[in-house]
């Protein structure tokens, strides 16, 4: 459906920013402030007064909306144009009626984006009953787990990139250079990926904690992770430091890194904090990263790793590319095994 449809979202910019359907174009009837004003009018003066106020605000925008819709129509390449608001109410209905009168071919989404939200939540609830296996890529910070997952997904392996779906790297430094998605958008994108992998008997994920930034992972993922087969990736310290530098680009994000260090430094000895701040002050990022790994991240990872009862498969090569090759070999064997079961 998504490939054949061009969505138009007529909700306010903040609503659109929180959660939208794939490829949607935002043509808001109201700004955030105007929407709040109409809502207040509805509460204080009733529906008729709110409708009049809405028309007064939206009317002068009609020409711009029409021009924008003509642009969308020209670029839609034959796709069906579907307009939605939150629940399929007056915003999308009035917009569609007006555009149709002006000769623009479009339809209203019944139930609005809320209908998709209900569908997504029901599907994620059903995923609890799925019997598919989980292969979990674990390993300390800087072992290039995310880089390898990205490559595996490009190659067509059944990867669910949780950090990518959340747009957050899952640590105190995880939002540097990124804008995190909302919980609703994450859940929609997770559902969409699960639909793409519907026929796969197993999925590959990274061993995340319950929260990725502000995102809460659903129970079925945590249960799948706990019961899954773990591939524990290891890498020499020097390589890990380079991976982290490439990921976070410290020269471009010095102040964000400083703020992140300040958020976690209370959990480190005073002398370590001093060394890290001295290194930060001199832009010696290799020393910053190495101290954070040795004195903060590795001890926490070791503690989390010890909670698992099942032994992990150790992936321990000198470079990320060699580790990736070993993981690829494991997945090939897993695929053969699953086909033989079927």
N, C-alpha and C positions, 0 to 999 in steps of 0.2 A: 504493500500500500504506500509506504513512504516514498519509494522511488517514483511512483506514478502520480504523486500529489504535490502541489505547491500550496503550503499552508500560509494563511494570513492571520496574524494574531492582532486583534484590535484592543487588547487589554492595555493598561497603562505600562509605561516603561519599567517600573519596578516589578510588576507582576511578570512581565516578559523576561526580565533579567533573572528572576528566581527559577523559572521553569517554563520551557517551551517545547513544542514538537520539532522534530528534525527539519532543518532548512526553513523554518518559519520566518516570514518577514513581518516585522512589527510596524503596523500602521495604527497607532493608538488614537482612539476617539478622544480620549482625555489625557492630560498630563496627570501625574500623581496628585498634584494639588487640586486640579479640577475634579478628579474622581472623588477625592475626599470632600470637596465642597458639595458635589451632587449628592453624595451619601448623607451628609449632614442635612441638606435640604429635604431629602426623603424622610428622614427621621423627624424633622421638625414641622414640615409642611405637607407631607404625604406624597403619594405617587405622582399625581397630576402636576404638582408644583415642581417636583424633581425632573419630570419629563420636559417641562418648559425650560427649566434651567439647563438641562442637557442639550436641548436643541439650540439654545442661545449660544452655548459654548461650541458645539460641533458644527453648526451651520457655516460659519465663516471658513471652516477648514475643508469644505466639500471640494473645492477646486483642487487643492493640493492632494487630497485623498484620491480623487479621480485620476489625476496625472500619475500618481504613484502606482495605482492599480493598472493603468495602461502600460506602464513600464514592466510591471510584473507579468502581465498577460503576454507582452511581446517576448519576454525571456523565458516563459514557462515551457516552451517547446512541446506544446500539445498536452501538457499535464492538466489534470483537473485542479481548479483553484477552489480551495475549501477555506472558509472563514470561520474562525472560532473566537469565543470569549471564555469566561470562566465556566458558565453552566449552560450555554446555549440560549441566553436571554436576549434582552432588548439591544444590547450593544452590537452583537453580531447580526441579529435579525434586521435591525434598521440599516446597518451598513450594507448587507447583502441586497435588501430591497432597493436601496438607493442606487447601488452600482448596477443592478440588473436593469433598472429604468434607464440608466445612462448607456446601456448596451454592453456592459462588461459581464462576461459569462463567469459566474461563481455560485457556489452553494454554501449553505450554512451547515456547520457540524452540529448535529443534534446532541444535546447534553453537554456540549462544550468540552474543554480540556479536562474538566472534572470527570467526565465519563471515562477518559483514558486513565486517569489516576486510579479510579476504582478497578479497572481492568488490570492494571499493573500490580496493584496491591494483592488482588485475588490470585494472580499468577505467581507472585513471589511466595504467597502462602502455600500454594500447591507444590512449589519446588521443594518444600520440606519432605514431601513423599517420594521425591526422586531417588532412584537407587544408583545414580551415577557416582563414579569414584572421583576422588580429588587427589591430584598430584601437587604437592605443595613445595615450592621453591623457597627454602629458608637459607639463612646465612647472615653474618654480621653486616653492619652498615659499611657500604663501599665495596661490596663483593660483586657489583654489577648485575644484581638480580633483575632489576627493572630493564636494563639495557638488553639482557638476554631474553626476557619475556617479550619485549617489543619485536625483536628479531624473529622469535618463534611464531609470534602472531602474524608477522608479515609472510612467513613461510606457510601459513595455513594451519598451524597447530591450534587445538582448541583452548586458547588462552583467554582468561578473564583478567584483564589488566585493571585491578581495583584502584591503584593509585591514579592511573590514567582516567578512569571513570569519575574519580573524586576530584581530579585536577589538584592533587596534593600529594607530597612525597612521604607523608606518614611519620614525620618526626618534628621536633621543635623547629627545625629549619625547613619543614616541608612546604611552606607556602611561599618561599622566596622565589620571586619572578613569576608567580602563578596566581590566578584568581580562583579560589575554591568554588566548586559548584554547591548548590543547595542540596538538602537531603532529597527533596522531590525529584530534582533533575538526576541525581545519582541513581535513585531507584528506577526511574524510567530508563536510563541508559543501561543499567544492569539488566533489566528485563529484556531490553532489545538485544543485548548480547547473548543472553540465555536462549532467546528465540532463534538466533543464528546458529547456536550450538545444540539445538533441540535433539538432533540425532546422534550426538557424540556420547559414548558411554562413559567418558571421563572428561574432566576439565583440569587445566593447569592454572594455579593461582600463586601469588606470593604470600608468604606467611605473615599476614598483617595482624595487628592487635584489633580489639573490638572497635576502636575509633581510628579513623584516618582524618586528622584535623577535627572538623566539626561533624563529620559524617559517622553515623552509627551503622556498622555492618549488620545485616540480618542474621537471625539465629542459624538458618540453614548453612550459611557460609562458615560460621564458627564451628558448627558441628562437623561439617565436611572437612574442615582443616584439621580438627582434632583427630578424626578417624582416618585421615588420608595418609598416603605414602609421602614421606618427606625426603627431598633431595637437598642435603645440607652443603651449600656452596662455600668453599674456603678460598682464600687468596692471600698472597704475601702482603705485608703491611704497605710496602712501597707502592704496589699496584692499587691497593685500596685508597691510599691518599690521592693518587692521580685520578681515579674514578670519581671521587668526591669533588675534586677541584674542577673537573670537566663538567660535572653535573650542576654545580652551584655557581660557577663563574664568580669567585669571590672578589675579583677586581671591580666588577660591575655592581656588586651587592654588599659592599663592605658594611654599611650601616644596618642593613637587615640582619646580617650575620652577627654583628655586635649585639643587637637587640635580642636575638635568639640565644646567644651565649648568656646574656644577663638573666634570661628566664630560667635557665637550668643550672647556673653556676652554684647555687646554694647546695646542690647535691654533690659537689666536688670538694676535696680538701683545699684549704686556703692557699697552700703553695702552688697547687695545680692551677687554681684560678689566676694567681699572679703570673704564672708562666704564659697562660693563654692570652691574658690581656696585654702582656708585654709583646708577645708575638703579633697580636692583632695591631698594636700600635706601630709596629715596624713592617706591617704587611707580609709577615712571614707565615703564609697560610699553610704551608706544609707542616710547620710545627703546631699550628692551631689544630689542624685536623688530626694529627697523630696523637696529641694530648687528649682530645675529645674521644677518640676511639679507645685509647688505652684506659682512661680513667672514668669515662662515662658510659659510652655505648657498649663496649665489649662486656663489662661486668653485668649489665642489664640483660644483654642477649644470653649470656651464659646461664643466668638464673632462669630465664624463660625457657631455654632449651632443655634444662634439667627437669622441667615439669612433664615432659612427654614420656610415656612408658615405652612406646615402640622405638626401636633403633632406626636411625636415619641412614639413608644411602649417602655416603660421603663423596662429594665431587670436589677434588682438591688438585687442581692443575696450576701451573705457573701463571697463566693468563686467562682473561675472560673468554677469549675465543676458543681456547682449549677446553675450558669448563663447559662452554656452550655445546661443543661437539660431543662431549660425554652425555650431557642432558638430552641432546637430540637422539643419541643412540639409545638411551633408556626409553624415550618416548616411542621410538620405532619398535622396540621389543614389546612395549605395552600395547601398541596398536595391533600387532600380530596376535598377542595373547587375547585381546578382546574379540578379534575377528574369529578366532578359533572357538571361543565360548559361544558366540552367536551361531 
